[in-house]
């Protein structure tokens, strides 16, 4: 159950990043017109598909809340295992300390990787935005 919620929270968070009103959606609609540059549309689509994430501290919105929920749900199985160990639940006999340590390290590594990925993708998005502005100015 927690895996289902975690995956769907991340998918919804990524979906909020797309802008269907501007014509940027998951399934590409091919439009051939004489007065629009298809290269600009491709640049916009590529820019919006970058996983830039939300800024958690400024401009707090629905996407930021969903990202926080995603990382909170990601640690729920570990917290359940710790609670079972603490309270002496019979299911705790099946918990291996080395596996729990590896899963905890993986969660920390994922959080660290996510912050670096967001930073790099924001820099790439800024380069895309600059190129789009230059093409639109022509």
C-alpha positions as CSV (number, residue, x, y, z in Angstrom):
1,X,0.0,0.0,0.0
2,X,2.8,2.5,0.8
3,X,4.6,1.7,-2.4
4,X,1.4,2.4,-4.4
5,X,0.9,5.7,-2.7
6,X,4.5,6.7,-3.0
7,X,4.7,6.0,-6.8
8,X,1.4,7.8,-7.5
9,X,2.4,10.8,-5.4
10,X,5.6,11.1,-7.4
11,X,3.7,10.7,-10.7
12,X,1.1,13.3,-9.7
13,X,3.9,15.7,-8.7
14,X,5.6,15.3,-12.1
15,X,2.2,15.7,-13.9
16,X,1.7,19.0,-12.1
17,X,4.9,20.2,-13.6
18,X,3.6,19.9,-17.1
19,X,1.5,22.7,-18.6
20,X,-1.3,21.3,-20.8
21,X,-2.8,24.8,-21.4
22,X,0.4,25.7,-23.3
23,X,0.2,22.5,-25.3
24,X,2.7,20.6,-23.3
25,X,1.3,17.2,-22.3
26,X,2.5,13.7,-22.1
27,X,1.3,12.7,-25.5
28,X,2.6,14.9,-28.3
29,X,0.0,16.5,-30.6
30,X,1.6,17.3,-33.9
31,X,0.5,20.6,-35.3
32,X,1.8,21.8,-38.7
33,X,1.3,25.5,-39.1
34,X,3.0,28.2,-41.2
35,X,3.3,30.8,-38.5
36,X,4.8,28.7,-35.6
37,X,8.3,27.2,-35.3
38,X,8.0,23.5,-34.3
39,X,11.6,23.7,-32.9
40,X,10.4,26.2,-30.2
41,X,7.6,23.8,-29.3
42,X,10.1,20.9,-29.0
43,X,12.3,23.0,-26.8
44,X,9.4,24.0,-24.5
45,X,8.3,20.3,-24.3
46,X,11.8,19.2,-23.5
47,X,12.2,22.0,-20.9
48,X,9.0,21.1,-19.1
49,X,9.8,17.4,-19.0
50,X,13.0,18.1,-17.0
51,X,12.5,17.0,-13.4
52,X,13.1,20.4,-11.9
53,X,10.8,19.8,-8.9
54,X,9.3,22.4,-6.7
55,X,11.1,24.9,-4.4
56,X,10.2,23.9,-0.9
57,X,11.0,27.1,0.8
58,X,9.8,29.8,-1.6
59,X,6.8,29.6,-3.8
60,X,5.3,26.8,-1.8
61,X,2.6,25.1,-3.8
62,X,0.8,21.8,-4.5
63,X,3.9,20.3,-6.2
64,X,6.1,21.1,-3.1
65,X,3.5,19.4,-0.8
66,X,3.4,16.3,-3.0
67,X,7.2,16.1,-3.1
68,X,7.3,16.3,0.7
69,X,4.6,13.6,1.0
70,X,6.6,11.4,-1.5
71,X,9.7,11.5,0.7
72,X,7.6,11.0,3.9
73,X,5.9,8.0,2.3
74,X,9.2,6.6,1.1
75,X,10.4,6.2,4.7
76,X,7.1,4.7,6.1
77,X,8.2,1.0,5.6
78,X,11.4,1.7,7.5
79,X,9.5,3.4,10.3
80,X,7.1,0.5,10.5
81,X,10.0,-1.9,10.8
82,X,11.6,0.2,13.6
83,X,8.2,0.4,15.4
84,X,7.9,-3.4,15.2
85,X,11.4,-3.8,16.7
86,X,10.7,-1.3,19.4
87,X,7.4,-2.8,20.5
88,X,8.5,-6.4,20.2
89,X,6.0,-7.4,17.5
90,X,6.3,-11.0,16.3
91,X,6.9,-9.9,12.8
92,X,10.1,-8.2,13.9
93,X,11.9,-11.5,13.9
94,X,11.9,-11.4,10.1
95,X,13.6,-8.0,10.0
96,X,17.3,-8.0,9.2
97,X,19.4,-5.2,10.6
98,X,21.7,-5.1,7.6
99,X,18.8,-4.9,5.2
100,X,17.3,-2.1,7.2
101,X,20.6,-0.2,7.3
102,X,20.9,-0.6,3.5
103,X,17.4,0.6,2.9
104,X,18.0,3.6,5.2
105,X,21.2,4.5,3.3
106,X,19.3,4.2,0.0
107,X,16.6,6.6,1.2
108,X,19.3,9.1,2.3
109,X,21.1,8.7,-1.0
110,X,17.9,9.2,-3.0
111,X,17.1,12.4,-1.1
112,X,20.7,13.7,-1.7
113,X,20.5,12.7,-5.4
114,X,17.1,14.3,-5.8
115,X,18.4,17.7,-4.6
116,X,21.4,17.5,-6.9
117,X,19.2,16.4,-9.8
118,X,16.8,19.3,-9.2
119,X,19.7,21.8,-9.1
120,X,21.3,20.5,-12.4
121,X,17.9,20.3,-14.1
122,X,17.1,23.9,-13.1
123,X,20.3,25.1,-14.6
124,X,19.5,23.2,-17.8
125,X,16.0,24.6,-17.8
126,X,17.4,28.1,-17.5
127,X,19.5,27.4,-20.6
128,X,16.4,26.2,-22.5
129,X,14.5,29.3,-21.4
130,X,17.3,31.5,-22.7
131,X,17.3,29.7,-26.0
132,X,13.5,29.9,-26.3
133,X,13.6,33.6,-25.6
134,X,16.2,34.2,-28.2
135,X,14.2,32.2,-30.8
136,X,11.0,34.0,-29.9
137,X,12.7,37.4,-30.2
138,X,13.6,36.8,-33.8
